[in-house]
Amino acid sequence: MPFKNSFLSWMMRKRIYQIDFFRDNPNQVQDKVFQYLIENGKLTNFGAEHNFLEIDSYSDFTKNIPVRTYEQMFPYIEKTRKGERDVLWPGKVKMFAKSSGTTNDRSKYIPITEESLKSCHFKGGKDMLSLYCNNFPSTRMFNGKGLMLGGSKESNANFQFTDGDLSALLIDNFPFWVNMHRVPDLETVLMKDWDKKLDKMCNQALNSNVTNITGVPSWMLVLFHRMIEKSGAKNILEIWPNLELFMHGGVNFGPYINQFERFIPSEKMNYLEGYNASEGFFGIQDQKDSKDLLLMLDYGIFYEFIPLSEYNNGEMKAMPLADVKLNEVYILVISTNGGLWRYIIGDTIRFTSLNPYRIKVVGRTKSFLNSVGEELIVENTEIAVEECSLIHKCSISDYIATSIFLEDGVAQHKWIIEFEIEPNSKKEFMKDVDKKLREINSDYDAKRSGGVCLLPPEIIVAEKGRFAEWLRNNGRLGGQYKVPRLDNSSKIFTDILKLKTTY
């Protein structure tokens, strides 16, 4: 076992030289990706429609291909789902990652090609291990197994393709060496019934030497609760004494850290964030002392960026990586080896470093509150919730906020919060959240001043399991699904509010 661990750790670290190369030569690497995409695009129907044969430069690229949303890309995706070849990428697409999105009821189907599966998604997962092994060379992770939470999938016999949660598609196609080090078995991890899946996962995992876990934080906590119930253990370390790493993504980890530290009371426990979505794998936390994410530049993804301020004014002019500025918020635009071309994925990011390029995920283009010009974004609320949870010694399982107009025309933000551990005073907690938001967002502060435009926020406390109930009712239980933090339309907020809550 020690030899296997040492060998696999060494194999993982070999990739670091290539990562260092794109750190040092970002524009050269992105130019190479650009040429690779254009050459493959020439072999497609999309390429024929958009004059790819005439594209010799980035300027040609932007002139011939408009920036697109999912709805604008969908007619092409629909053709691939009907079995047509060479539509967006050479060949036939056999897998589609199904995503409900976090702010849109309509399901999205993102093509997963062989190239995007291996050169992007698998590569990203492997690079998380490579960077971890490089930062923690004494790791003993490979002496045990990894537990992975995943969704489910289903086959379409008519057109011979598979739909599913991205995590399910990845797990179903893992190479043999990954499956050798994974728990639970394939049948269990791909089960559709989330409650039955949890029970079977617990039964298998209780008797396994789990050293690393992977999944969305909120769902991992659900598993932890079930493990404790079944085993009678006081914490997760009593079940998995060699646990050392949690690889996570999907949501900001800040609001969950207190709960994880309570379940895993060890200073040796490490947390590693990855930024991925159905559309691709984009960033990895590459430093031990920083949560910033290294933008991964050699995954077959060409990056462009639209300043959020211009996007909000209807401007869709994007810029390449070389032109971005520090600390400005951008809309992420991608062209990929999955056949997405100048595609807006809906995320907003901010650059924290330009050498190398590191980012923070700020929020979603549709996840904000802006009823009276307060321009509140998810990054703001995550900071406030995380800091106030520490002050009030509480833990939050989930939350959603919206903005409503009262009869006198004044707006008010309403929050539904599900606590794992409640604060002594919920009103004082909310006062401090409001205070923190005013400190970090000048627009919010201006609108809150005097209570003329925006009244103090109101808290509604939901019983435990209420957010999971909404996910269950909407067919989103498990996998990568989550409830949006901010709901400017109030639709999802209202749906959750109608479920049973306590005040």
C-alpha positions in Angstrom: 0.0 0.0 0.0 2.7 2.6 0.8 4.4 1.9 -2.5 1.1 2.3 -4.4 0.5 5.6 -2.7 3.9 6.9 -3.4 3.8 5.8 -7.0 0.4 7.3 -7.7 1.3 10.6 -5.9 4.4 10.8 -8.1 2.4 10.1 -11.3 0.0 12.9 -10.3 2.8 15.4 -9.8 4.2 14.9 -13.3 1.4 17.0 -14.7 2.6 20.1 -12.7 5.2 20.9 -15.4 2.5 21.4 -18.0 0.4 23.4 -15.5 3.4 25.6 -14.9 3.8 26.1 -18.6 0.4 27.6 -19.1 0.8 29.6 -16.0 3.9 31.2 -17.5 2.6 31.3 -21.1 -1.1 31.9 -20.9 -1.7 33.7 -24.2 0.5 31.3 -26.2 -1.6 28.4 -24.8 -4.9 30.1 -25.5 -3.8 30.9 -29.1 -3.1 27.2 -29.6 -6.5 26.2 -28.2 -8.1 28.8 -30.5 -6.5 27.3 -33.6 -7.4 23.8 -32.5 -11.0 24.8 -32.1 -11.2 26.6 -35.4 -9.7 23.7 -37.3 -12.2 21.3 -35.9 -15.0 23.8 -36.4 -14.3 23.9 -40.1 -15.5 20.3 -40.3 -19.0 21.1 -38.9 -22.3 22.5 -40.2 -22.0 25.3 -37.7 -18.6 26.1 -39.2 -20.0 26.2 -42.7 -22.8 28.5 -41.7 -20.3 30.9 -39.9 -17.5 31.0 -42.5 -14.9 29.2 -40.4 -12.8 28.7 -43.6 -12.3 32.4 -43.6 -11.3 32.8 -39.9 -7.6 33.5 -39.6 -7.7 35.7 -36.5 -9.6 36.6 -33.3 -11.0 39.6 -35.1 -12.4 37.3 -37.9 -13.8 35.0 -35.2 -15.8 37.8 -33.5 -17.1 39.1 -36.8 -18.4 35.8 -37.9 -19.8 34.3 -34.7 -22.1 36.3 -32.4 -22.1 35.7 -28.6 -24.9 33.3 -27.8 -27.1 32.1 -24.8 -28.3 28.6 -24.4 -31.7 29.5 -26.0 -29.9 30.8 -29.1 -27.6 27.7 -29.2 -30.5 25.3 -28.7 -31.6 24.8 -32.3 -28.1 23.3 -33.0 -28.1 21.3 -29.9 -31.5 19.9 -30.8 -30.1 18.6 -34.1 -27.3 16.7 -32.3 -30.0 15.2 -30.0 -31.8 13.9 -33.0 -28.7 12.0 -34.1 -27.3 14.4 -36.7 -23.5 14.3 -37.1 -21.0 17.1 -37.4 -23.4 19.8 -36.2 -21.3 21.7 -33.6 -18.3 19.4 -33.4 -17.0 16.6 -35.7 -18.7 13.3 -35.2 -21.9 12.2 -33.3 -22.7 13.3 -29.8 -23.6 10.4 -27.5 -23.9 12.1 -24.2 -25.7 15.2 -22.9 -25.3 16.7 -19.4 -28.8 17.6 -18.2 -28.8 20.8 -16.1 -31.8 22.6 -14.8 -29.7 25.6 -14.2 -30.0 27.5 -10.9 -32.2 30.3 -12.0 -34.2 28.8 -14.9 -36.9 26.2 -14.8 -36.1 24.8 -18.3 -33.7 21.9 -18.5 -30.6 22.5 -20.5 -28.9 19.7 -22.4 -25.1 20.3 -22.9 -23.3 18.2 -25.4 -20.5 16.1 -24.0 -18.1 14.9 -26.8 -15.3 12.4 -26.4 -12.9 15.3 -26.6 -14.6 17.3 -23.9 -15.0 14.3 -21.7 -11.3 13.3 -21.7 -9.5 16.6 -22.4 -11.6 18.7 -20.2 -13.7 17.1 -17.5 -11.5 14.1 -16.8 -8.4 16.2 -17.1 -9.8 18.7 -14.6 -10.5 16.0 -12.0 -7.1 14.5 -12.4 -5.5 18.0 -12.1 -7.2 18.5 -8.8 -5.4 15.4 -7.6 -2.1 16.6 -9.2 -2.2 20.0 -7.5 -3.2 18.5 -4.2 -0.3 16.0 -4.3 2.1 18.8 -5.3 1.0 20.9 -2.4 0.8 18.0 0.1 3.6 15.6 -1.0 3.2 13.5 2.2 -0.4 12.6 1.3 -1.6 9.1 2.1 -4.8 9.5 0.1 -4.1 6.6 -2.3 -3.8 4.2 0.6 -7.6 4.2 0.8 -10.6 4.9 -1.4 -12.5 8.0 -2.6 -16.2 8.5 -2.1 -18.0 10.3 -4.8 -21.6 11.7 -4.8 -23.3 11.6 -8.1 -26.6 12.0 -9.8 -28.3 9.6 -12.3 -28.6 9.1 -16.0 -31.0 7.6 -18.6 -30.6 6.3 -22.1 -32.6 7.5 -25.2 -33.0 4.4 -27.3 -34.5 6.3 -30.3 -31.5 8.5 -30.9 -28.9 6.4 -29.1 -27.6 8.9 -26.6 -27.4 9.2 -22.8 -28.9 12.1 -20.7 -27.8 12.6 -17.2 -26.4 14.7 -14.4 -22.8 15.6 -15.3 -21.4 13.7 -12.3 -23.3 10.5 -13.4 -21.9 10.7 -16.9 -18.4 11.1 -15.6 -18.6 8.3 -13.1 -20.2 6.0 -15.7 -17.2 6.6 -18.0 -14.4 6.6 -15.5 -11.3 4.6 -16.5 -10.6 1.4 -14.6 -7.9 2.8 -12.3 -10.4 5.3 -10.9 -13.0 2.7 -10.2 -10.4 0.6 -8.3 -10.1 3.4 -5.8 -13.8 4.5 -5.6 -16.8 3.7 -3.4 -19.7 3.0 -3.6 -20.2 0.6 -6.6 -21.4 1.9 -9.9 -24.9 0.6 -9.6 -25.4 2.4 -6.3 -23.9 5.7 -7.2 -26.1 6.0 -10.3 -29.4 5.1 -8.6 -32.2 7.5 -9.3 -34.0 7.2 -5.9 -31.9 9.5 -3.7 -33.1 8.2 -0.4 -32.4 4.6 -1.3 -29.1 5.6 -2.8 -28.1 7.3 0.5 -28.9 4.1 2.5 -26.9 1.9 0.1 -24.0 4.3 0.0 -23.9 4.4 3.8 -23.9 0.6 4.1 -20.9 0.3 1.7 -19.0 3.4 3.0 -19.2 2.4 6.6 -16.9 -0.5 6.0 -14.5 1.3 3.7 -11.2 3.1 4.3 -12.3 6.4 2.8 -9.5 8.9 2.6 -11.0 11.5 0.2 -14.6 12.6 -0.7 -16.0 14.5 -3.6 -19.3 16.3 -4.1 -21.4 19.3 -3.6 -21.1 20.5 0.1 -24.8 20.5 0.8 -25.4 17.0 -0.3 -22.3 15.7 1.4 -23.7 17.1 4.7 -26.9 15.1 4.1 -24.7 12.0 3.7 -22.8 12.8 6.9 -26.0 13.0 8.9 -27.2 9.6 7.5 -23.8 8.1 8.3 -23.9 9.3 11.9 -27.5 8.0 12.3 -26.6 4.6 11.0 -23.3 4.2 12.8 -23.9 5.9 16.1 -20.5 7.6 15.8 -19.9 11.1 17.2 -18.3 12.4 14.1 -17.1 11.3 10.6 -13.5 10.7 11.8 -14.7 7.9 14.0 -16.0 6.2 10.8 -13.1 7.3 8.4 -10.1 8.0 10.6 -7.8 8.4 7.5 -10.0 11.0 5.8 -7.8 13.9 4.7 -9.4 15.6 1.6 -12.8 17.0 0.5 -12.9 18.1 -3.2 -15.9 20.3 -3.7 -17.6 22.7 -6.1 -21.0 23.8 -7.2 -21.5 26.4 -4.5 -19.4 28.7 -2.3 -17.9 26.6 0.5 -17.7 29.5 3.0 -21.2 29.1 4.6 -20.6 25.3 5.1 -17.1 25.3 6.6 -18.3 25.4 10.2 -20.5 22.3 9.7 -17.7 20.4 8.0 -15.3 21.2 10.8 -17.9 20.0 13.3 -18.3 16.7 11.5 -14.6 16.4 10.7 -12.7 17.8 13.8 -9.2 17.6 12.5 -6.6 20.2 11.7 -5.2 17.8 9.1 -8.3 17.8 7.0 -7.9 19.7 3.7 -10.4 21.3 1.4 -9.9 21.7 -2.3 -12.2 23.7 -4.6 -12.8 23.1 -8.3 -14.9 25.3 -10.6 -16.7 23.1 -13.1 -20.1 22.9 -14.8 -21.8 20.9 -17.4 -20.2 23.2 -20.0 -16.7 22.5 -18.9 -14.0 22.5 -16.2 -12.6 26.0 -15.6 -10.6 26.5 -12.5 -8.9 24.8 -9.5 -7.6 26.1 -6.2 -3.9 25.7 -6.7 -2.5 27.3 -3.5 -2.6 26.1 0.1 -3.1 29.5 1.5 -5.6 31.0 -0.9 -9.1 30.1 -2.1 -8.5 31.8 -5.5 -8.9 29.5 -8.5 -6.3 29.1 -11.2 -7.9 29.5 -14.6 -7.2 26.2 -16.5 -6.1 27.2 -20.0 -5.3 23.9 -21.8 -8.6 22.0 -21.5 -9.9 22.8 -25.1 -11.7 25.9 -23.9 -11.1 29.4 -25.4 -12.1 32.1 -23.0 -13.7 35.5 -23.6 -15.1 38.0 -21.2 -17.8 40.7 -21.2 -17.7 43.4 -18.5 -20.8 43.0 -16.3 -21.5 46.7 -16.4 -21.6 46.6 -20.2 -23.6 43.3 -20.3 -26.2 44.9 -18.1 -26.5 47.8 -20.6 -27.1 45.3 -23.4 -23.6 45.3 -24.7 -22.3 41.9 -25.9 -18.8 42.8 -27.0 -16.4 40.3 -25.5 -12.6 40.5 -25.0 -9.9 37.8 -25.0 -8.0 36.8 -21.8 -5.1 39.2 -22.6 -7.3 42.3 -22.2 -8.9 41.6 -18.9 -8.4 43.9 -15.8 -7.8 43.1 -12.2 -10.9 43.0 -9.9 -13.4 43.8 -12.6 -16.5 41.6 -12.8 -16.9 39.8 -16.1 -19.5 37.5 -17.8 -17.7 34.3 -18.8 -18.0 33.4 -22.5 -16.6 30.1 -23.8 -15.9 28.2 -27.0 -15.2 24.5 -26.3 -14.3 21.1 -27.7 -17.9 20.2 -26.7 -19.2 22.3 -29.6 -20.2 25.4 -27.7 -19.3 28.6 -29.6 -19.0 32.0 -27.9 -21.4 30.7 -25.3 -22.5 32.6 -22.2 -22.7 30.0 -19.4 -24.3 32.4 -17.0 -21.5 32.8 -14.4 -19.8 36.0 -13.4 -16.2 36.0 -12.3 -13.6 38.4 -11.0 -9.8 38.3 -11.6 -7.8 38.3 -8.5 -4.5 37.9 -10.3 -3.2 38.4 -13.8 0.1 36.6 -13.5 -1.0 33.8 -13.4 -4.7 34.2 -14.2 -6.7 33.5 -11.0 -10.3 34.1 -10.5 -13.2 34.1 -8.0 -16.7 33.1 -9.0 -18.9 36.1 -8.1 -22.3 34.7 -9.0 -24.8 34.2 -11.8 -26.0 36.6 -14.5 -29.6 35.8 -13.4 -28.9 35.5 -9.6 -29.1 39.0 -8.2 -31.4 41.5 -6.4 -31.8 44.8 -8.1 -35.3 46.1 -7.4 -34.3 49.7 -6.5 -30.7 49.8 -7.8 -29.1 48.0 -4.9 -27.2 45.6 -7.3 -26.8 42.9 -4.7 -24.9 39.8 -6.0 -24.2 36.4 -4.6 -20.6 37.2 -3.7 -21.9 39.9 -1.3 -24.4 37.7 0.5 -22.0 34.8 0.8 -19.4 37.0 2.5 -22.0 38.5 4.9 -23.5 35.1 5.7 -20.1 33.5 6.3 -18.8 36.2 8.6 -22.1 36.6 10.5 -22.3 32.9 11.1 -18.9 33.0 12.8 -20.0 35.9 15.0 -23.2 34.3 16.0 -21.8 30.8 16.3 -24.5 29.4 14.0 -24.5 27.3 10.8 -26.6 27.7 7.7 -27.7 24.8 5.6 -29.3 26.9 2.8 -30.9 30.2 2.1 -32.6 32.2 -0.6 -33.4 35.9 -0.8 -35.8 38.0 -2.9 -36.9 41.6 -3.2 -40.6 42.6 -2.9 -42.4 45.9 -3.1 -44.7 46.9 -0.2 -47.9 48.8 -0.6 -46.2 52.2 -0.2 -43.8 51.4 -3.0 -40.8 50.8 -0.7 -38.8 47.6 -1.4 -37.7 45.1 1.2 -35.5 42.0 0.9 -36.9 38.9 2.4 -34.7 35.9 3.3 -35.7 32.3 3.9 -32.9 30.6 5.9 -32.6 27.0 6.9 -30.2 26.8 9.9 -28.2 23.7 10.9 -27.4 25.5 14.2 -29.6 28.5 15.0 -28.2 31.8 16.4 -29.3 32.9 19.8 -31.1 35.8 18.2 -32.3 35.6 14.6 -33.1 39.3 14.5 -29.6 40.2 15.6 -28.1 37.9 13.1 -30.1 39.5 10.3 -29.2 43.0 11.6 -25.5 42.0 11.3 -26.0 40.6 7.8 -27.6 43.9 6.8 -24.8 45.8 8.4 -22.1 43.7 6.6 -23.9 44.1 3.2 -23.9 47.9 3.7 -20.1 47.7 4.4 -19.2 45.8 1.2 -21.8 47.1 -1.3 -22.0 50.9 -1.6 -25.1 50.7 -3.9 -26.9 48.6 -1.3 -25.8 51.0 1.5 -27.1 54.0 -0.5 -30.5 52.4 -1.0 -30.8 51.3 2.6 -29.9 54.8 3.9 -32.8 56.2 5.8 -35.1 53.3 4.8 -36.6 55.5 2.0 -36.0 53.0 -0.9 -35.1 49.8 0.9 -36.3 48.7 4.3 -34.2 46.4 6.6 -34.3 42.8 5.5 -36.7 40.3 7.0 -35.8 36.8 8.0 -38.1 33.8 7.7 -36.7 30.6 9.3 -37.5 27.4 7.5 -37.6 24.0 9.2 -34.8 21.6 8.4 -35.2 19.8 5.1 -37.4 22.4 3.5 -34.9 23.3 0.7 -34.4 19.6 0.0 -38.1 19.2 -0.2 -38.3 21.9 -2.9 -35.5 20.1 -4.8 -37.4 16.8 -4.5 -40.7 18.4 -5.7 -38.9 19.8 -8.7 -36.9 16.6 -9.6 -33.6 18.1 -8.6 -32.7 16.0 -5.5 -29.1 14.9 -5.4 -26.2 15.3 -7.8 -25.2 18.9 -8.7 -28.5 20.6 -8.2 -28.9 23.5 -5.8 -31.3 26.3 -4.9 -30.3 29.7 -6.2 -29.2 32.1 -3.5 -30.8 35.2 -4.9 -34.1 35.3 -6.8 -35.0 38.6 -8.3 -38.2 37.2 -9.9 -39.4 35.8 -6.6 -40.8 32.7 -8.3 -38.6 30.1 -6.6 -38.7 32.1 -3.3 -42.5 32.0 -3.4 -42.5 28.2 -4.1 -40.3 27.6 -1.1 -42.3 30.0 1.1 -45.5 28.1 0.3 -44.0 24.9 1.8 -44.3 24.5 5.6 -42.1 27.0 7.5 -41.6 28.1 11.1 -41.2 31.7 12.1 
